[in-house]
């Protein structure tokens, strides 16, 4: 899993139990690894590109700011960025709900 993907998994479910965060990251990692290679290549490329932008903006180290940035990407006029944000948000929220159902 790439750097930005790890940061997003840790920042999006802001109200998640701290003990659940490693399991959320693991779910996201396995979900991304299960993607077909041609899709994973596109997601990975966007992770690298958007990760560079996030580092330049200086929001990489603040989980709340990163969550707000990802939320802003969901309304981007650029389709790839919008779909990337929705994918990452959906996977992390799905993982959080799956963990809540097991508990």
MIDOSE-1310 file (N, C-alpha, C; in nm, 2 decimals, decimal comma, always signed):
residues 103
xxxx	+0,09/-0,12/+0,00/+0,00/+0,00/+0,00/+0,09/+0,12/+0,00; +0,05/+0,22/-0,08/+0,13/+0,34/-0,09/+0,11/+0,44/+0,03; +0,20/+0,54/+0,04/+0,20/+0,63/+0,15/+0,07/+0,70/+0,17; +0,02/+0,76/+0,06/-0,11/+0,84/+0,07/-0,22/+0,75/+0,11
xxxx	-0,23/+0,63/+0,05/-0,33/+0,54/+0,09/-0,34/+0,50/+0,24; -0,22/+0,49/+0,29/-0,21/+0,46/+0,44/-0,26/+0,58/+0,52; -0,22/+0,70/+0,47/-0,26/+0,82/+0,54/-0,41/+0,84/+0,54; -0,47/+0,81/+0,42/-0,62/+0,82/+0,40/-0,69/+0,72/+0,49
xxxx	-0,64/+0,60/+0,49/-0,70/+0,50/+0,58/-0,70/+0,54/+0,73; -0,60/+0,61/+0,77/-0,59/+0,65/+0,91/-0,67/+0,78/+0,94; -0,70/+0,86/+0,83/-0,76/+0,99/+0,86/-0,91/+0,99/+0,83; -0,96/+0,92/+0,74/-1,10/+0,93/+0,70/-1,20/+0,89/+0,81
xxxx	-1,19/+0,77/+0,87/-1,28/+0,74/+0,98/-1,24/+0,81/+1,11; -1,27/+0,94/+1,12/-1,22/+1,02/+1,23/-1,27/+0,97/+1,37; -1,39/+0,91/+1,37/-1,45/+0,87/+1,49/-1,42/+0,72/+1,52; -1,33/+0,66/+1,44/-1,30/+0,52/+1,46/-1,22/+0,50/+1,59
xxxx	-1,24/+0,38/+1,65/-1,17/+0,34/+1,77/-1,02/+0,33/+1,73; -0,93/+0,38/+1,80/-0,79/+0,37/+1,77/-0,73/+0,23/+1,75; -0,79/+0,14/+1,83/-0,75/+0,00/+1,81/-0,79/-0,06/+1,68; -0,90/+0,00/+1,62/-0,95/-0,06/+1,49/-0,87/-0,01/+1,37
xxxx	-0,79/+0,10/+1,39/-0,73/+0,16/+1,27/-0,63/+0,06/+1,20; -0,55/-0,02/+1,27/-0,47/-0,12/+1,19/-0,56/-0,22/+1,11; -0,67/-0,25/+1,16/-0,76/-0,34/+1,09/-0,82/-0,27/+0,97; -0,85/-0,15/+0,98/-0,90/-0,07/+0,87/-0,80/-0,06/+0,76
xxxx	-0,67/-0,03/+0,80/-0,56/-0,02/+0,70/-0,54/-0,16/+0,63; -0,55/-0,27/+0,71/-0,54/-0,40/+0,65/-0,65/-0,43/+0,55; -0,77/-0,39/+0,58/-0,88/-0,41/+0,49/-0,86/-0,34/+0,36; -0,82/-0,21/+0,38/-0,79/-0,13/+0,26/-0,68/-0,19/+0,18
xxxx	-0,57/-0,23/+0,24/-0,46/-0,29/+0,17/-0,50/-0,42/+0,09; -0,58/-0,50/+0,16/-0,62/-0,63/+0,09/-0,72/-0,60/-0,02; -0,80/-0,50/-0,01/-0,90/-0,46/-0,11/-0,82/-0,40/-0,23; -0,72/-0,32/-0,21/-0,65/-0,26/-0,32/-0,56/-0,37/-0,39
xxxx	-0,51/-0,46/-0,31/-0,43/-0,57/-0,37/-0,51/-0,67/-0,45; -0,64/-0,68/-0,42/-0,73/-0,77/-0,50/-0,78/-0,71/-0,63; -0,75/-0,58/-0,65/-0,79/-0,52/-0,78/-0,71/-0,58/-0,90; -0,77/-0,58/-1,01/-0,70/-0,62/-1,13/-0,58/-0,52/-1,15
xxxx	-0,47/-0,57/-1,21/-0,35/-0,49/-1,22/-0,37/-0,36/-1,30; -0,45/-0,36/-1,40/-0,47/-0,24/-1,48/-0,55/-0,13/-1,40; -0,63/-0,17/-1,31/-0,70/-0,08/-1,22/-0,61/-0,03/-1,11; -0,53/-0,12/-1,06/-0,44/-0,09/-0,95/-0,33/+0,01/-1,00
xxxx	-0,29/-0,01/-1,12/-0,19/+0,09/-1,18/-0,24/+0,23/-1,18; -0,37/+0,24/-1,22/-0,43/+0,38/-1,22/-0,45/+0,44/-1,08; -0,49/+0,35/-0,99/-0,51/+0,40/-0,85/-0,37/+0,43/-0,79; -0,28/+0,35/-0,82/-0,14/+0,38/-0,76/-0,08/+0,50/-0,82
xxxx	-0,10/+0,53/-0,95/-0,05/+0,65/-1,01/-0,12/+0,77/-0,95; -0,25/+0,77/-0,93/-0,31/+0,88/-0,86/-0,27/+0,90/-0,72; -0,24/+0,79/-0,65/-0,19/+0,80/-0,51/-0,05/+0,87/-0,51; +0,03/+0,84/-0,61/+0,16/+0,91/-0,61/+0,14/+1,06/-0,65
xxxx	+0,06/+1,09/-0,75/+0,04/+1,23/-0,79/-0,03/+1,31/-0,68; -0,14/+1,26/-0,63/-0,21/+1,33/-0,52/-0,13/+1,34/-0,39; -0,05/+1,23/-0,37/+0,04/+1,24/-0,25/+0,14/+1,35/-0,26; +0,20/+1,37/-0,38/+0,29/+1,48/-0,40/+0,22/+1,62/-0,38
xxxx	+0,10/+1,63/-0,42/+0,03/+1,75/-0,41/+0,00/+1,78/-0,26; -0,04/+1,67/-0,19/-0,07/+1,68/-0,05/+0,05/+1,72/+0,03; +0,16/+1,67/+0,00/+0,29/+1,71/+0,07/+0,32/+1,85/+0,04; +0,30/+1,90/-0,08/+0,33/+2,04/-0,12/+0,24/+2,13/-0,04
xxxx	+0,11/+2,09/-0,02/+0,02/+2,18/+0,05/+0,04/+2,18/+0,20; +0,12/+2,08/+0,25/+0,15/+2,07/+0,39/+0,04/+2,02/+0,48; -0,06/+1,94/+0,42/-0,17/+1,88/+0,50/-0,14/+1,74/+0,53; -0,03/+1,68/+0,49/+0,00/+1,54/+0,50/+0,00/+1,49/+0,65
xxxx	+0,05/+1,58/+0,74/+0,07/+1,53/+0,88/-0,05/+1,55/+0,97; -0,15/+1,62/+0,92/-0,27/+1,65/+1,00/-0,38/+1,57/+0,95; -0,43/+1,46/+1,02/-0,53/+1,38/+0,97/-0,66/+1,45/+0,94; -0,70/+1,55/+1,03/-0,82/+1,63/+1,00/-0,81/+1,70/+0,87
xxxx	-0,70/+1,77/+0,85/-0,68/+1,85/+0,72/-0,68/+1,75/+0,60; -0,62/+1,64/+0,62/-0,62/+1,54/+0,50/-0,76/+1,49/+0,48; -0,84/+1,46/+0,58/-0,98/+1,42/+0,56/-1,06/+1,53/+0,49; -1,03/+1,65/+0,52/-1,10/+1,76/+0,45/-1,06/+1,77/+0,31
xxxx	-0,93/+1,75/+0,28/-0,88/+1,76/+0,15/-0,94/+1,65/+0,06; -0,95/+1,52/+0,12/-1,01/+1,41/+0,04/-1,16/+1,44/+0,02; -1,23/+1,50/+0,11/-1,37/+1,53/+0,10/-1,38/+1,64/-0,02; -1,29/+1,73/-0,02/-1,29/+1,83/-0,13/-1,27/+1,77/-0,27
xxxx	-1,19/+1,66/-0,27/-1,16/+1,59/-0,40/-1,29/+1,53/-0,45; -1,38/+1,49/-0,36/-1,50/+1,42/-0,40/-1,59/+1,51/-0,49; -1,57/+1,64/-0,49/-1,65/+1,74/-0,57/-1,56/+1,80/-0,68; -1,45/+1,74/-0,71/-1,35/+1,79/-0,81/-1,42/+1,78/-0,95
xxxx	-1,38/+1,87/-1,04/-1,43/+1,87/-1,17/-1,35/+1,76/-1,25; -1,24/+1,72/-1,20/-1,16/+1,62/-1,27/-1,21/+1,48/-1,22; -1,26/+1,41/-1,32/-1,33/+1,28/-1,29/-1,24/+1,18/-1,22; -1,11/+1,17/-1,26/-1,02/+1,07/-1,19/-1,00/+1,10/-1,05
xxxx	-0,99/+1,23/-1,02/-0,97/+1,27/-0,88/-1,09/+1,24/-0,80; -1,21/+1,28/-0,85/-1,33/+1,25/-0,78/-1,36/+1,10/-0,76; -1,33/+1,02/-0,85/-1,35/+0,88/-0,84/-1,25/+0,82/-0,74; -1,12/+0,87/-0,74/-1,02/+0,82/-0,64/-1,07/+0,85/-0,50
xxxx	-1,12/+0,97/-0,48/-1,16/+1,01/-0,34/-1,28/+0,92/-0,30; -1,37/+0,90/-0,39/-1,49/+0,82/-0,36/-1,45/+0,67/-0,33; -1,35/+0,62/-0,41/-1,30/+0,48/-0,38/-1,24/+0,47/-0,24; -1,15/+0,56/-0,21/-1,08/+0,55/-0,08/-1,17/+0,57/+0,03
xxxx	-1,26/+0,67/+0,02/-1,36/+0,69/+0,13/-1,45/+0,57/+0,14; -1,50/+0,52/+0,03/-1,59/+0,40/+0,04/-1,52/+0,28/+0,11; -1,40/+0,25/+0,07/-1,33/+0,14/+0,12/-1,30/+0,16/+0,27; -1,26/+0,27/+0,31/-1,24/+0,29/+0,46/-1,37/+0,29/+0,54
xxxx	-1,47/+0,35/+0,49/-1,60/+0,35/+0,56/-1,66/+0,21/+0,56; -1,64/+0,13/+0,46/-1,69/+0,00/+0,45/-1,62/-0,09/+0,56; -1,49/-0,07/+0,56/-1,41/-0,14/+0,66/-1,45/-0,11/+0,80; -1,48/+0,02/+0,83/-1,52/+0,06/+0,96/-1,65/-0,01/+1,00
xxxx	-1,75/-0,01/+0,90/-1,88/-0,07/+0,93/-1,87/-0,22/+0,95; -1,78/-0,29/+0,87/-1,76/-0,43/+0,89/-1,70/-0,46/+1,03; -1,61/-0,38/+1,07/-1,55/-0,40/+1,21/-1,66/-0,38/+1,32; -1,75/-0,28/+1,29/-1,85/-0,25/+1,39/-1,95/-0,37/+1,40
xxx	-1,98/-0,43/+1,28/-2,07/-0,54/+1,28/-2,02/-0,66/+1,35; -1,88/-0,68/+1,35/-1,82/-0,80/+1,41/-1,81/-0,78/+1,56; -1,80/-0,65/+1,61/-1,79/-0,62/+1,75/-1,91/-0,64/+1,83
